[in-house]
Amino acid sequence: DGGITQSPKYLFRKEGQNVTLSCEQNLNHDAMYWYRQDPGQGLRLIYYSQIVNDFQKGDIAEGYSVSREKKESFPLTVTSAQKNPTAFYLCASSPALGGTGELFFGEGSRLTVL
Amino acid sequence: AQSVAQPEDQVNVAEGNPLTVKCTYSVSGNPYLFWYVQYPNRGLQFLLKYITGDNLVKGSYGFEAEFNKSQTSFHLKKPSALVSDSALYFCAVRVIPPGRGSTLGRLYFGRGTQLTVWP
């Protein structure tokens, strides 16, 4: 079945540690996205990528980093510079950055900083 | 700037009654509008979209939405609510501006509306 796989589902981290969230898609989509979800704030865009080896900052990129070495993969690293990293993180993809297509979402990763 | 507003944080309806979840938008071009649903600790699922054409759009699980250009609204509706419809609903808008730009194709999401359907 085609889809987006995020791992891990739940992750705990100590303050000062970096952590990497995995996102893999087998939909052959060019564009991929990372969103952060906090209660009452909706979805906020962290980073997006429309092609391999290219990505752009979203609205809240500070304290995060990404890479896009393969079309299928778009991992997100939450660095120790992110001051409030506890949140639900959602990865998504779409056929292209523009166009009429909807986004397809993974099941999310919940990060808790202890 | 592009924006989406969902004026109600919470909507409560009784099972069997019609439901409406409101969405208004502010864009500088022609909008593409979307509705998504999210169940607890899950990702978002696509419900329906408006691109062009008929203002009434039908989607998954019996949901429909009406695009109203003059009121810049895209309200989600269902004639008869089910308890299983209880979830968090997000409206989103994408604008394709003239020419190309770094924001081409981005979706802007509302803050979400929690729908609770009582048995």
HADDOCK unambig.tbl for C-alpha pairs under 7 A between the chains (distance, minus, plus):
assign (segid A and resid 40 and name CA) (segid B and resid 111 and name CA) 6.26 0.50 0.50
assign (segid A and resid 41 and name CA) (segid B and resid 111 and name CA) 5.27 0.50 0.50
assign (segid A and resid 42 and name CA) (segid B and resid 109 and name CA) 6.83 0.50 0.50
assign (segid A and resid 42 and name CA) (segid B and resid 110 and name CA) 6.18 0.50 0.50
assign (segid A and resid 42 and name CA) (segid B and resid 111 and name CA) 3.84 0.50 0.50
assign (segid A and resid 42 and name CA) (segid B and resid 112 and name CA) 5.76 0.50 0.50
assign (segid A and resid 43 and name CA) (segid B and resid 109 and name CA) 6.23 0.50 0.50
assign (segid A and resid 43 and name CA) (segid B and resid 111 and name CA) 7.00 0.50 0.50
assign (segid A and resid 90 and name CA) (segid B and resid 43 and name CA) 6.78 0.50 0.50
assign (segid A and resid 97 and name CA) (segid B and resid 104 and name CA) 6.72 0.50 0.50
assign (segid A and resid 97 and name CA) (segid B and resid 105 and name CA) 4.90 0.50 0.50
assign (segid A and resid 97 and name CA) (segid B and resid 106 and name CA) 6.92 0.50 0.50
assign (segid A and resid 98 and name CA) (segid B and resid 104 and name CA) 5.75 0.50 0.50
assign (segid A and resid 98 and name CA) (segid B and resid 105 and name CA) 3.70 0.50 0.50
assign (segid A and resid 99 and name CA) (segid B and resid 105 and name CA) 6.52 0.50 0.50
assign (segid A and resid 100 and name CA) (segid B and resid 32 and name CA) 6.95 0.50 0.50
assign (segid A and resid 100 and name CA) (segid B and resid 51 and name CA) 6.70 0.50 0.50
assign (segid A and resid 105 and name CA) (segid B and resid 43 and name CA) 5.67 0.50 0.50
assign (segid A and resid 105 and name CA) (segid B and resid 44 and name CA) 5.74 0.50 0.50
assign (segid A and resid 106 and name CA) (segid B and resid 43 and name CA) 5.44 0.50 0.50
assign (segid A and resid 107 and name CA) (segid B and resid 42 and name CA) 4.89 0.50 0.50
assign (segid A and resid 107 and name CA) (segid B and resid 43 and name CA) 4.11 0.50 0.50
assign (segid A and resid 108 and name CA) (segid B and resid 42 and name CA) 6.25 0.50 0.50
assign (segid A and resid 108 and name CA) (segid B and resid 43 and name CA) 5.58 0.50 0.50
